Amino acid sequence: MAHSEQSQTSENRLLKSEDILKVFQVSFFAMSRLPSFPWTFIEEDLQSDKSSEIISEILKQTCLHPLCRKFPPSVRFRRLFLSELIKLQEAAGCEPLDQLYDALAEVIGAEESSECYKSYLLPGGGTISLMENVALISEGTTGLVTWEAALYLAEWALEHRQDFTGRSVLELGSGVGLTGITVCRCCSPNSFVFSDCHSAVLQKLKDNVQLNGLKPKTTPEVRVEELDWTSATEEQLRRIGADTVIAADVVYDPDVAVSLVKLLSKIFSCSSPEVLICSTIRNPETYSGFKLQLEKAGIGHQVMTEPVQQVFPYNRLSAIELIRLHRPL
């Protein structure tokens, strides 16, 4: 092989290794399911004399990274992740890494908690870190974790920043805040109102907004408000005065869908905002019922079909649909 070809091959392998390390880092901090990590892509490299170096670098970019010290994923997740690295090390037959076993000893001795941090790396640098509950359903609500549609809507916002720049944005059912914080950090809205109605969700939401450096009387002007869809008044909605209304993963129950459509009708009666609703379609009957309620209320919709760039890790096989609503005639 010519020297230039050898050099090109080395560069390609280096690029591949950097890409794989990045995937490991992104997946680790978002606490992705361990089978989704690119384990098989590093098996070939682990057969080389650089296997210890590769495992050491993965460790540095995950459990030993400063972000992990500041905003650690759950104890259980870190324990399982480190156990997988040890299995790889043993399979490769490389020298044991003291730092790997030290990291495992640290999490084995750590106390389990009902809460943990998930961190999402933004394109171009920067991180969004969120305190979430370990359990999907906690304190009688599903609003204490980040769901797929919120991640998809955040990705869509990153590609359509002009839809939010200089605008007043209201988010319905903000949950732990991933989508709204992404918009505030990356899309330059004039103001942003996070909203929910569950007391535990509102407190976690306030904590996460503050955790990510968003404060009142700054740019954008940020508020967290209680907004009960069944009792919200036109006066309250006019006071918020949104140019853009967004919501993600809020169509999960027929009764909730009815309340949402009534609220949207009130919003449209107050002004003419751009409204975007993103849903993971877990129950087609419930989602069809939501669209039927929109039709009965005279609210039209358009399905947004353009692809979005993959930024955050989540299950891409989930059926997710984003719709833009039209004001009743």
C-alpha positions in Angstrom: 0.0 0.0 0.0 1.3 3.5 -0.9 2.2 5.9 1.9 -0.6 8.2 0.9 -3.2 5.4 1.0 -1.9 4.3 4.4 -2.2 7.9 5.6 -5.7 8.2 4.3 -6.7 4.9 6.0 -5.3 6.1 9.3 -7.2 9.4 9.0 -10.4 7.6 8.2 -9.9 5.3 11.2 -9.2 8.3 13.4 -12.4 10.0 12.2 -14.4 6.9 12.8 -13.1 6.6 16.3 -13.9 10.2 17.1 -17.4 9.8 15.7 -18.0 6.6 17.8 -16.6 8.3 20.9 -19.1 11.2 20.3 -22.0 8.7 20.0 -20.9 7.1 23.3 -20.8 10.5 25.0 -24.2 11.7 23.6 -25.9 8.4 24.5 -24.3 8.2 27.9 -25.4 11.6 29.1 -29.0 11.1 27.7 -29.1 7.8 29.5 -30.0 5.9 26.3 -30.7 2.2 26.5 -27.4 0.3 26.6 -28.1 -1.9 23.6 -28.4 1.2 21.5 -24.7 2.1 22.1 -22.3 1.4 19.2 -20.5 -1.5 21.0 -20.0 -3.6 17.9 -18.2 -0.7 16.1 -15.4 -0.7 18.6 -14.9 -4.5 18.8 -12.5 -4.5 15.9 -10.4 -1.8 17.4 -10.4 -3.6 20.7 -8.5 -6.5 19.1 -5.5 -4.1 18.5 -2.8 -3.1 20.9 -4.7 0.1 21.6 -7.6 -1.6 23.3 -6.8 -0.1 26.8 -6.4 3.3 25.2 -9.8 3.0 23.6 -11.6 2.0 26.7 -9.8 4.6 28.7 -10.9 7.3 26.2 -14.5 6.1 26.4 -14.3 6.3 30.2 -12.9 9.9 30.0 -15.7 11.0 27.8 -18.4 9.5 30.0 -18.1 8.6 33.7 -14.9 10.7 34.3 -16.1 13.7 32.2 -16.6 16.9 34.3 -20.3 17.0 33.1 -20.8 13.6 34.8 -19.4 15.0 38.1 -21.7 18.0 37.9 -24.8 16.4 36.5 -24.5 12.6 37.0 -26.9 10.1 35.3 -28.5 7.6 37.7 -26.3 5.3 39.9 -27.9 2.2 38.3 -27.3 3.4 34.8 -23.6 4.2 35.5 -23.1 0.9 37.2 -24.5 -1.0 34.2 -22.5 1.1 31.7 -19.2 0.4 33.6 -20.0 -3.3 33.8 -20.4 -3.3 30.0 -17.0 -1.6 29.6 -15.4 -4.2 31.9 -16.9 -7.0 29.8 -15.3 -5.5 26.7 -12.0 -5.1 28.5 -12.0 -8.8 29.6 -13.1 -10.0 26.1 -10.2 -8.0 24.5 -7.8 -9.5 27.0 -6.2 -6.2 27.7 -4.6 -5.0 30.9 -7.1 -4.1 33.6 -7.6 -0.3 34.0 -7.5 0.8 37.6 -9.6 3.9 36.8 -12.3 1.7 35.4 -12.6 -0.4 38.6 -12.3 2.8 40.7 -15.2 4.3 38.9 -17.3 1.1 39.4 -16.4 1.0 43.1 -17.6 4.6 43.4 -21.1 3.9 42.0 -21.4 0.6 43.8 -21.0 2.5 47.0 -23.3 5.3 46.0 -26.9 5.6 47.2 -29.7 5.1 44.7 -32.1 8.1 44.2 -35.5 8.5 42.6 -34.0 11.4 40.6 -31.2 11.7 38.1 -29.7 14.1 35.5 -30.0 13.7 31.8 -27.9 16.0 29.6 -28.4 16.7 25.9 -25.5 18.0 23.9 -26.4 20.9 21.5 -24.9 21.3 18.0 -22.1 23.8 18.0 -21.4 23.3 21.7 -23.4 23.8 24.9 -25.4 21.3 27.0 -28.9 21.2 28.4 -29.0 19.3 31.7 -32.3 18.3 33.2 -33.3 16.8 36.6 -35.7 14.0 35.8 -37.4 11.2 37.7 -36.0 7.7 37.2 -39.5 6.2 37.0 -41.6 7.0 33.9 -44.7 7.5 36.1 -44.1 9.3 39.4 -46.3 11.3 41.8 -49.3 10.5 39.6 -47.9 12.1 36.4 -45.8 11.2 33.4 -44.5 14.8 33.2 -41.3 14.3 35.2 -39.4 12.7 32.3 -38.6 13.7 28.7 -40.6 11.9 26.0 -39.7 11.4 22.3 -42.0 14.0 20.8 -40.3 16.7 23.0 -36.9 15.7 21.6 -38.3 15.7 18.0 -39.9 19.1 18.4 -36.6 20.4 19.8 -34.8 19.1 16.7 -37.4 20.7 14.5 -36.9 24.0 16.3 -33.2 23.9 15.8 -33.8 23.6 12.0 -36.5 26.3 12.0 -35.1 28.9 14.3 -36.7 31.7 12.3 -40.1 30.5 13.5 -39.2 31.5 17.1 -36.7 34.4 16.7 -38.1 37.6 18.2 -41.4 36.0 19.0 -43.4 35.5 22.2 -43.7 31.7 22.7 -46.1 29.7 25.0 -45.5 26.1 25.6 -48.3 23.9 26.8 -47.5 21.0 29.0 -43.8 21.8 29.3 -43.0 18.8 31.5 -39.3 18.9 32.6 -38.6 21.6 29.9 -36.4 20.1 27.2 -38.1 21.6 24.2 -38.6 25.1 25.7 -35.1 25.3 27.0 -33.7 24.4 23.6 -35.8 27.1 22.0 -34.7 29.7 24.6 -31.0 28.7 24.3 -30.8 28.4 20.5 -33.7 30.2 18.8 -33.6 33.8 20.3 -37.3 34.2 21.2 -38.3 37.6 22.7 -40.1 35.8 25.5 -41.0 32.3 26.5 -43.7 31.0 28.9 -43.4 27.5 30.2 -46.6 26.1 31.5 -48.1 23.0 33.2 -50.7 22.3 35.8 -49.3 19.6 38.0 -47.6 21.0 41.1 -44.7 18.5 41.2 -44.0 19.1 37.4 -44.1 22.9 37.9 -41.5 22.7 40.7 -39.2 20.5 38.6 -39.8 22.7 35.6 -38.8 25.8 37.6 -35.7 24.1 38.9 -34.6 23.0 35.4 -35.2 26.4 33.9 -33.0 27.9 36.5 -30.4 25.1 36.2 -29.9 26.1 32.6 -29.3 29.7 33.3 -32.7 31.1 32.2 -34.1 33.8 34.4 -36.9 36.4 34.5 -36.0 40.0 33.3 -33.4 38.7 30.9 -33.4 38.0 27.2 -35.4 36.0 26.5 -37.8 36.9 29.2 -38.8 33.6 30.8 -41.7 32.7 33.0 -43.1 29.5 34.4 -46.8 29.6 34.9 -49.6 27.3 36.1 -52.0 26.8 33.2 -55.0 24.5 33.8 -56.5 23.8 30.4 -60.0 23.3 31.8 -60.1 26.6 33.6 -57.8 28.9 31.7 -59.6 32.2 30.8 -59.3 34.3 27.6 -58.0 37.1 29.9 -55.1 34.9 31.1 -54.3 33.9 27.5 -54.4 37.5 26.3 -52.0 38.5 29.1 -49.6 35.8 27.9 -50.0 37.1 24.4 -48.2 34.4 22.5 -47.2 34.7 18.8 -46.3 31.0 18.8 -47.8 28.1 20.7 -46.0 24.7 21.0 -46.8 21.4 22.7 -45.2 18.0 22.7 -46.6 14.6 23.9 -49.8 16.1 25.2 -52.3 13.9 23.3 -52.2 10.7 25.3 -55.7 10.5 26.7 -59.1 11.2 25.1 -60.3 13.4 28.0 -57.0 15.4 27.8 -57.4 15.8 24.1 -60.9 17.3 24.5 -59.6 19.8 27.1 -56.7 20.7 24.8 -58.9 21.4 21.8 -61.1 23.6 24.0 -58.0 25.5 25.1 -56.8 25.9 21.6 -60.2 27.3 20.5 -59.8 29.9 23.3 -56.3 30.7 22.1 -57.5 31.2 18.5 -60.3 33.4 19.7 -57.8 35.7 21.4 -55.2 36.0 18.6 -53.8 34.4 15.5 -50.7 32.6 16.8 -48.7 29.9 15.0 -49.5 26.6 16.7 -47.4 23.5 16.5 -48.4 20.2 18.2 -46.0 17.2 18.2 -47.2 13.8 19.2 -45.9 10.3 19.6 -48.7 8.2 18.3 -48.9 5.4 20.8 -52.7 4.8 20.5 -53.9 5.6 16.9 -57.5 5.7 18.1 -56.8 8.4 20.7 -54.8 10.4 18.2 -57.5 10.1 15.5 -60.0 11.2 18.2 -57.9 14.3 18.8 -57.9 15.2 15.1 -61.7 14.7 15.0 -62.1 17.1 17.9 -60.0 19.6 16.0 -62.2 19.2 13.0 -65.4 19.7 15.1 -63.9 22.9 16.5 -63.2 24.1 13.0 -59.5 24.0 13.5 -57.6 22.8 10.5 -54.2 21.2 10.5 -51.2 20.4 8.2 -48.8 17.5 8.8 -45.2 18.7 8.7 -43.4 16.0 6.7 -39.9 17.4 6.1 -37.1 15.4 7.8 -35.1 16.9 10.7 -31.4 16.4 11.5 -30.8 13.9 14.2 -29.4 15.8 17.2 -30.6 14.0 20.3 -30.7 10.2 21.0 -34.1 8.6 21.2 -36.1 5.8 19.6 -36.3 6.7 15.9 -38.8 3.9 15.3 -41.5 5.7 17.3 -44.4 7.1 15.2 -44.0 10.8 15.7 -46.1 13.4 13.9 -45.8 17.2 14.0 -48.8 19.3 12.9 -49.3 23.0 12.3 -52.8 24.2 13.2 -54.9 26.7 11.3 -57.3 29.2 12.9 -61.0 28.5 12.4 -62.6 30.5 9.7 
